[in-house]
Amino acid sequence: MAESLDIRELTIRIEQQSSFVNGIVNGMKNVIVGQKHLIDSLLIGLLSDGHILLEGMPGLAKTLAIKTLSQLVDAKYNRIQFTPDILPADVIGTMIYSQKTESFIVRKGPVFANFVLADEINRAPAKVQSALLEAMQEHQVTIGNETFSLHNPFLVMATQNPIEQEGTYPLPEAQVDRFMLKVVIDYPSIEEEKLIIRENIQGSMAEVKPVTTAEEIIRAREVVRQVYIDEKIEQYIADIVFATRYPEKYGLDELKDLITFGGSPRASINLAKASRAYAFIRHRGYVVPEDVRAVAHDVLRHRIGLSYEAEANNIRSEEIISRIINKVEVP
């Protein structure tokens, strides 16, 4: 009885604390036509202190989405365009010699911002990718002998283009695992496309005004950590991740030869975190199985290794995740 009372109190508190979510969603919708899934994913990453890898064709409002989010939160935004000749110093910063003081001074790089867009991350060499991924993981950067903490909140949205593979350096599986979500976005519908044409021809882009602050986001993260996850939901999350490792134990023998490796414990942690954030966005103080199912594809799609057999039969990780979700027993 006391537990149900606590959850009810928590839900009331979340309804109050999550009021800014509607402001962000509406602000994003005023600028971006469609792409609801992208907006939700950005909010999940922001509220869970996770980073996002975004895959989609050029011109699908990837840059516009994170720039708009930074304006709505009234936070610092930087964009890094990755190219094959970029150096780690171009991302994290470097020491430069000052003739005035006759000493070396630190010049911080563009990674020192609340929102960082790493555009076409797969165009950068491994050294640069690892420098950014280390900053994402540690939330700090070492330049010379000094260590600097990064901004809080700190969200990296890295993009990659799925069509051009010439002159690119694909992210290694172990490094891709550091992204909380891998979001794949598609073309807009024909109605949305017409609206995009109309808005751009008329030049009627909405003015973006801040609806919240970085401090409020940090407070909201504390509340997200309190969202209640029942033991049955924990078991459900563990079952889904274990089914990616040992599909035969869940009556999915046909998947055994299609998967070379399944989700790591990081997959389970991020599935729980993302489910909590999704419940918070829906103004709820507890996680339901639908929350887990809603975020499962984005959390797991880059954490499942596909065998040659799967690739030869053109089977993608999305299909495997869908089969697992449909098979694993819902609590």
VOFI-450136 format. One record per residue (C-alpha): residue number from 0; residue in three letters; x, y, z. Coordinates in steps of 0.05 Angstrom, whole numbers, plus 5000, padded with zeros to 4 digits. Layout:
REM VOFI-450136
<atom NUM ala <X Y Z>>
...
//
This chain:
REM VOFI-450136
<atom 0 met <5000 5000 5000>>
<atom 1 ala <5056 5048 5019>>
<atom 2 glu <5092 5030 4954>>
<atom 3 ser <5031 5048 4911>>
<atom 4 leu <5024 5113 4950>>
<atom 5 asp <5098 5129 4936>>
<atom 6 ile <5088 5116 4862>>
<atom 7 arg <5026 5161 4861>>
<atom 8 glu <5065 5217 4896>>
<atom 9 leu <5123 5207 4847>>
<atom 10 thr <5075 5210 4787>>
<atom 11 ile <5046 5276 4813>>
<atom 12 arg <5117 5303 4822>>
<atom 13 ile <5136 5280 4752>>
<atom 14 glu <5075 5313 4722>>
<atom 15 gln <5099 5379 4752>>
<atom 16 gln <5173 5369 4737>>
<atom 17 ser <5162 5345 4665>>
<atom 18 ser <5119 5405 4644>>
<atom 19 phe <5178 5433 4605>>
<atom 20 val <5178 5371 4561>>
<atom 21 asn <5115 5395 4525>>
<atom 22 gly <5148 5463 4514>>
<atom 23 ile <5208 5430 4482>>
<atom 24 val <5166 5383 4439>>
<atom 25 asn <5121 5440 4415>>
<atom 26 gly <5182 5485 4402>>
<atom 27 met <5214 5430 4361>>
<atom 28 lys <5150 5417 4322>>
<atom 29 asn <5146 5491 4304>>
<atom 30 val <5213 5486 4269>>
<atom 31 ile <5217 5413 4246>>
<atom 32 val <5162 5381 4206>>
<atom 33 gly <5149 5309 4227>>
<atom 34 gln <5208 5270 4255>>
<atom 35 lys <5171 5256 4321>>
<atom 36 his <5216 5197 4335>>
<atom 37 leu <5279 5240 4328>>
<atom 38 ile <5250 5291 4377>>
<atom 39 asp <5233 5236 4428>>
<atom 40 ser <5303 5205 4420>>
<atom 41 leu <5338 5272 4432>>
<atom 42 leu <5297 5281 4496>>
<atom 43 ile <5313 5211 4519>>
<atom 44 gly <5387 5222 4508>>
<atom 45 leu <5384 5290 4543>>
<atom 46 leu <5346 5264 4604>>
<atom 47 ser <5387 5200 4611>>
<atom 48 asp <5456 5233 4603>>
<atom 49 gly <5467 5191 4540>>
<atom 50 his <5493 5205 4470>>
<atom 51 ile <5460 5192 4403>>
<atom 52 leu <5485 5164 4338>>
<atom 53 leu <5440 5186 4282>>
<atom 54 glu <5437 5154 4213>>
<atom 55 gly <5398 5184 4156>>
<atom 56 met <5402 5213 4087>>
<atom 57 pro <5426 5285 4078>>
<atom 58 gly <5374 5340 4087>>
<atom 59 leu <5330 5306 4140>>
<atom 60 ala <5337 5362 4192>>
<atom 61 lys <5390 5326 4234>>
<atom 62 thr <5431 5390 4245>>
<atom 63 leu <5369 5433 4253>>
<atom 64 ala <5341 5386 4307>>
<atom 65 ile <5399 5391 4356>>
<atom 66 lys <5410 5465 4342>>
<atom 67 thr <5336 5479 4357>>
<atom 68 leu <5340 5436 4421>>
<atom 69 ser <5400 5476 4445>>
<atom 70 gln <5362 5542 4433>>
<atom 71 leu <5301 5516 4471>>
<atom 72 val <5345 5496 4530>>
<atom 73 asp <5384 5562 4525>>
<atom 74 ala <5450 5524 4524>>
<atom 75 lys <5515 5528 4485>>
<atom 76 tyr <5517 5491 4418>>
<atom 77 asn <5577 5474 4374>>
<atom 78 arg <5581 5437 4308>>
<atom 79 ile <5642 5398 4287>>
<atom 80 gln <5646 5379 4213>>
<atom 81 phe <5689 5316 4209>>
<atom 82 thr <5736 5308 4150>>
<atom 83 pro <5793 5258 4136>>
<atom 84 asp <5846 5311 4153>>
<atom 85 ile <5817 5332 4221>>
<atom 86 leu <5862 5325 4282>>
<atom 87 pro <5843 5309 4355>>
<atom 88 ala <5865 5380 4374>>
<atom 89 asp <5810 5407 4327>>
<atom 90 val <5759 5372 4371>>
<atom 91 ile <5785 5376 4443>>
<atom 92 gly <5832 5436 4439>>
<atom 93 thr <5907 5447 4444>>
<atom 94 met <5963 5486 4476>>
<atom 95 ile <5985 5548 4438>>
<atom 96 tyr <6046 5591 4452>>
<atom 97 ser <6032 5663 4472>>
<atom 98 gln <6089 5710 4455>>
<atom 99 lys <6058 5763 4500>>
<atom 100 thr <6064 5720 4563>>
<atom 101 glu <6120 5676 4536>>
<atom 102 ser <6083 5614 4558>>
<atom 103 phe <6035 5562 4532>>
<atom 104 ile <5961 5575 4541>>
<atom 105 val <5903 5527 4532>>
<atom 106 arg <5855 5538 4474>>
<atom 107 lys <5793 5497 4486>>
<atom 108 gly <5761 5460 4427>>
<atom 109 pro <5689 5458 4403>>
<atom 110 val <5674 5397 4448>>
<atom 111 phe <5666 5448 4505>>
<atom 112 ala <5592 5459 4496>>
<atom 113 asn <5526 5431 4523>>
<atom 114 phe <5504 5405 4455>>
<atom 115 val <5556 5380 4405>>
<atom 116 leu <5538 5359 4335>>
<atom 117 ala <5591 5312 4308>>
<atom 118 asp <5573 5315 4235>>
<atom 119 glu <5592 5255 4192>>
<atom 120 ile <5634 5223 4247>>
<atom 121 asn <5653 5165 4201>>
<atom 122 arg <5694 5213 4158>>
<atom 123 ala <5744 5224 4215>>
<atom 124 pro <5805 5179 4227>>
<atom 125 ala <5806 5132 4286>>
<atom 126 lys <5849 5179 4330>>
<atom 127 val <5797 5234 4326>>
<atom 128 gln <5738 5187 4336>>
<atom 129 ser <5771 5158 4399>>
<atom 130 ala <5786 5228 4426>>
<atom 131 leu <5713 5247 4420>>
<atom 132 leu <5688 5181 4447>>
<atom 133 glu <5735 5187 4507>>
<atom 134 ala <5707 5257 4522>>
<atom 135 met <5636 5228 4517>>
<atom 136 gln <5652 5172 4565>>
<atom 137 glu <5694 5211 4617>>
<atom 138 his <5659 5279 4612>>
<atom 139 gln <5728 5310 4616>>
<atom 140 val <5786 5327 4570>>
<atom 141 thr <5861 5330 4583>>
<atom 142 ile <5900 5383 4546>>
<atom 143 gly <5974 5384 4563>>
<atom 144 asn <5980 5371 4637>>
<atom 145 glu <5912 5399 4655>>
<atom 146 thr <5845 5363 4659>>
<atom 147 phe <5781 5402 4645>>
<atom 148 ser <5710 5381 4660>>
<atom 149 leu <5661 5387 4603>>
<atom 150 his <5595 5426 4607>>
<atom 151 asn <5535 5397 4643>>
<atom 152 pro <5489 5375 4612>>
<atom 153 phe <5532 5348 4556>>
<atom 154 leu <5500 5314 4496>>
<atom 155 val <5536 5291 4433>>
<atom 156 met <5494 5275 4371>>
<atom 157 ala <5538 5243 4319>>
<atom 158 thr <5512 5234 4248>>
<atom 159 gln <5532 5186 4194>>
<atom 160 asn <5510 5182 4122>>
<atom 161 pro <5489 5111 4103>>
<atom 162 ile <5500 5119 4028>>
<atom 163 glu <5572 5143 4019>>
<atom 164 gln <5624 5094 4044>>
<atom 165 glu <5683 5119 4002>>
<atom 166 gly <5736 5154 4044>>
<atom 167 thr <5702 5137 4109>>
<atom 168 tyr <5727 5104 4173>>
<atom 169 pro <5669 5062 4202>>
<atom 170 leu <5663 5065 4277>>
<atom 171 pro <5688 5000 4310>>
<atom 172 glu <5633 4959 4345>>
<atom 173 ala <5665 4970 4414>>
<atom 174 gln <5663 5045 4405>>
<atom 175 val <5593 5047 4376>>
<atom 176 asp <5571 5014 4441>>
<atom 177 arg <5585 5080 4477>>
<atom 178 phe <5526 5113 4443>>
<atom 179 met <5464 5103 4484>>
<atom 180 leu <5418 5104 4422>>
<atom 181 lys <5428 5092 4348>>
<atom 182 val <5369 5126 4314>>
<atom 183 val <5353 5114 4241>>
<atom 184 ile <5310 5167 4209>>
<atom 185 asp <5272 5162 4144>>
<atom 186 tyr <5243 5209 4093>>
<atom 187 pro <5181 5250 4111>>
<atom 188 ser <5112 5232 4085>>
<atom 189 ile <5085 5267 4023>>
<atom 190 glu <5041 5313 4066>>
<atom 191 glu <5100 5332 4110>>
<atom 192 glu <5142 5343 4048>>
<atom 193 lys <5091 5392 4020>>
<atom 194 leu <5091 5430 4086>>
<atom 195 ile <5167 5433 4086>>
<atom 196 ile <5166 5462 4015>>
<atom 197 arg <5112 5513 4034>>
<atom 198 glu <5149 5536 4097>>
<atom 199 asn <5216 5543 4062>>
<atom 200 ile <5188 5580 4002>>
<atom 201 gln <5151 5629 4047>>
<atom 202 gly <5211 5635 4093>>
<atom 203 ser <5164 5628 4152>>
<atom 204 met <5212 5593 4200>>
<atom 205 ala <5188 5600 4271>>
<atom 206 glu <5230 5640 4320>>
<atom 207 val <5259 5595 4374>>
<atom 208 lys <5255 5621 4446>>
<atom 209 pro <5282 5585 4507>>
<atom 210 val <5230 5545 4546>>
<atom 211 thr <5276 5515 4599>>
<atom 212 thr <5347 5520 4626>>
<atom 213 ala <5407 5473 4633>>
<atom 214 glu <5396 5474 4709>>
<atom 215 glu <5324 5450 4701>>
<atom 216 ile <5349 5393 4656>>
<atom 217 ile <5399 5372 4711>>
<atom 218 arg <5343 5373 4763>>
<atom 219 ala <5298 5333 4716>>
<atom 220 arg <5352 5280 4709>>
<atom 221 glu <5350 5269 4784>>
<atom 222 val <5275 5257 4780>>
<atom 223 val <5284 5210 4720>>
<atom 224 arg <5330 5167 4763>>
<atom 225 gln <5272 5158 4813>>
<atom 226 val <5223 5132 4761>>
<atom 227 tyr <5200 5064 4789>>
<atom 228 ile <5221 5001 4753>>
<atom 229 asp <5187 4938 4779>>
<atom 230 glu <5226 4873 4786>>
<atom 231 lys <5183 4842 4731>>
<atom 232 ile <5204 4899 4684>>
<atom 233 glu <5277 4888 4703>>
<atom 234 gln <5269 4814 4686>>
<atom 235 tyr <5236 4833 4620>>
<atom 236 ile <5295 4878 4602>>
<atom 237 ala <5345 4824 4621>>
<atom 238 asp <5307 4772 4580>>
<atom 239 ile <5307 4816 4518>>
<atom 240 val <5383 4828 4523>>
<atom 241 phe <5397 4754 4539>>
<atom 242 ala <5355 4734 4479>>
<atom 243 thr <5405 4772 4435>>
<atom 244 arg <5461 4730 4465>>
<atom 245 tyr <5428 4662 4471>>
<atom 246 pro <5367 4662 4425>>
<atom 247 glu <5360 4586 4428>>
<atom 248 lys <5342 4591 4502>>
<atom 249 tyr <5281 4633 4484>>
<atom 250 gly <5256 4587 4428>>
<atom 251 leu <5289 4629 4374>>
<atom 252 asp <5335 4576 4345>>
<atom 253 glu <5330 4607 4276>>
<atom 254 leu <5368 4669 4301>>
<atom 255 lys <5428 4630 4329>>
<atom 256 asp <5466 4630 4263>>
<atom 257 leu <5448 4702 4247>>
<atom 258 ile <5480 4734 4309>>
<atom 259 thr <5555 4735 4322>>
<atom 260 phe <5549 4773 4388>>
<atom 261 gly <5492 4801 4429>>
<atom 262 gly <5481 4862 4473>>
<atom 263 ser <5531 4877 4529>>
<atom 264 pro <5511 4894 4601>>
<atom 265 arg <5514 4966 4576>>
<atom 266 ala <5454 4948 4532>>
<atom 267 ser <5413 4927 4594>>
<atom 268 ile <5433 4990 4632>>
<atom 269 asn <5416 5036 4574>>
<atom 270 leu <5350 4999 4561>>
<atom 271 ala <5329 5012 4633>>
<atom 272 lys <5353 5085 4631>>
<atom 273 ala <5318 5099 4564>>
<atom 274 ser <5254 5066 4589>>
<atom 275 arg <5254 5111 4650>>
<atom 276 ala <5265 5173 4608>>
<atom 277 tyr <5209 5151 4560>>
<atom 278 ala <5162 5142 4620>>
<atom 279 phe <5182 5212 4644>>
<atom 280 ile <5167 5243 4576>>
<atom 281 arg <5098 5210 4580>>
<atom 282 his <5091 5243 4650>>
<atom 283 arg <5090 5175 4686>>
<atom 284 gly <5125 5156 4750>>
<atom 285 tyr <5134 5082 4733>>
<atom 286 val <5158 5041 4673>>
<atom 287 val <5110 4996 4634>>
<atom 288 pro <5129 4942 4583>>
<atom 289 glu <5108 4989 4526>>
<atom 290 asp <5163 5038 4547>>
<atom 291 val <5215 4983 4540>>
<atom 292 arg <5188 4962 4472>>
<atom 293 ala <5187 5034 4448>>
<atom 294 val <5261 5045 4460>>
<atom 295 ala <5288 4973 4448>>
<atom 296 his <5305 4982 4374>>
<atom 297 asp <5345 5046 4385>>
<atom 298 val <5382 5018 4444>>
<atom 299 leu <5399 4950 4413>>
<atom 300 arg <5406 4960 4338>>
<atom 301 his <5481 4978 4342>>
<atom 302 arg <5496 4926 4396>>
<atom 303 ile <5480 4863 4357>>
<atom 304 gly <5533 4833 4311>>
<atom 305 leu <5506 4803 4247>>
<atom 306 ser <5537 4741 4216>>
<atom 307 tyr <5555 4733 4143>>
<atom 308 glu <5493 4690 4135>>
<atom 309 ala <5448 4747 4160>>
<atom 310 glu <5482 4797 4114>>
<atom 311 ala <5477 4749 4055>>
<atom 312 asn <5402 4742 4067>>
<atom 313 asn <5395 4817 4076>>
<atom 314 ile <5371 4808 4148>>
<atom 315 arg <5381 4871 4190>>
<atom 316 ser <5387 4878 4265>>
<atom 317 glu <5318 4913 4266>>
<atom 318 glu <5286 4848 4243>>
<atom 319 ile <5322 4807 4296>>
<atom 320 ile <5301 4856 4351>>
<atom 321 ser <5229 4854 4328>>
<atom 322 arg <5228 4777 4330>>
<atom 323 ile <5259 4778 4400>>
<atom 324 ile <5208 4829 4426>>
<atom 325 asn <5150 4789 4396>>
<atom 326 lys <5176 4725 4428>>
<atom 327 val <5199 4746 4497>>
<atom 328 glu <5143 4740 4548>>
<atom 329 val <5114 4807 4569>>
<atom 330 pro <5103 4814 4644>>
//
